[in-house]
Amino acid sequence: MPRLIRQYERAVLESAVRNDEGSGGHWEWRERYIGVEGVLSVYESTSKAPGKCFIRMEYYGGYKLVPADDSPGELEIMGEGRFFTTSPGELTDAGDQLWLTTKNSHYVFKLMI
């Protein structure tokens, strides 16, 4: 069971960039979460990658239109009830930002503190 390290009531995913070592495949889904405000929880993995951290973002309010998952060319509302969880990686606390580097991605989260 992962261990909750900290939680921020207001945070925004500022960027999600593919790492060169990433394996291609279905990566672009991350971009739909950029710019939407939500609750950010930082966990430490205790089994899959002991000692590594991962982030879960849960979204509320702050709606925006994003490309639909299942209908190319269509838009849908992104907001309440949506979430995503990163893979485990190396976490850097940069004051009002958290940086997380995983095998496939580099994430920058803005903390609204």
N, C-alpha and C positions, 0 to 999 in steps of 0.2 A: 504494500500500500504506500503510495507516495506521501511525502510529508509536506504540508503547507508551510512555506517559509514566511511569506508576507502577502498582503493583499492591498490593492489600491482601488478605491471606489470610482475614480475617474482616470481613464487613460485612453490614449489613441494610438493605433498602429500608424506610425509615420511612414515607414517604408518596409518592403520585403524584397530582397534582392537575391537572385539565384547565385550560389557559390559556384566557382569553376569546377569544383570536384563533384557537383551535383550530378545525378544520373539521368537528367532529362525527364521524360515522361510527363505526367500530369502535374504541372507546377503552378500554372497561372491562377488557380483558385485563390491563392493567397492575396492577390491584388484586389479582390472584391472587398476585403476587410480594411483596406487603407482608408483612413480619414473618418472612421466611425467610432464614436465614443462608447466605452463600456467599462466593466469591472475587470481588472487584471489580477490574476492570482499566480504567484510564483511557487512552484513545487520542486522539491528535490526527489529525484528518482531513487527508489530503494531496491528495485529489482532489475528493470530493463537495462538501466545504465547507472549503476550506483554512483552517487556523488555529482552527477550531472543534473542540470535544472531544465525544466520546461515550463511553458506559460500557457494558461487557459484564459481566453478572453470571452466574456459573456456580454452580449450587447443589449442595450435598452435605448429607447428614445433615439435622438440623434440620427433619424432615418436619412438614407440617401438612396438614389436609384443606382442599381448596378446591373451588369449583364446577367441574364437568367442562366442558371445551370443547364437547364434542359431544353431551352428554346433559343438557339443562336439568333442574334439580331433583336431579341426582345429584352425589355428591362423589367426588373422586379424591385420591390422595396426591401432594403436591408435594414434590419433593426432588431427590435425586441424579440427575444426567444432564439436568437442565432448565437452560435459560439464557434470557436475553433481552438484546437490544442496543438501546440508545436511539438516537434520531436525533441528529445533531450539534447542539450548542448552546453556551451560555455556561456555563462551570464556575466555581464559587466555592468556595474552600477555607475552611471555617469551623472549623478546628481538628479536632474529633472528628466533623465532618460534612462531606459534600460536597453542594453544591446544584448541580443542572443544570437550566437552563431551555432548552427546545427550542421549536420553533414551536407544538407542541400541548400540551406538558406541563411541569410543574415537579416535579422529583424531589428528595427529601431522603434521603441515604444516611448511616447511622450507621456510623462506623468503629470497630471493636472493637480498639483499639490500647492 
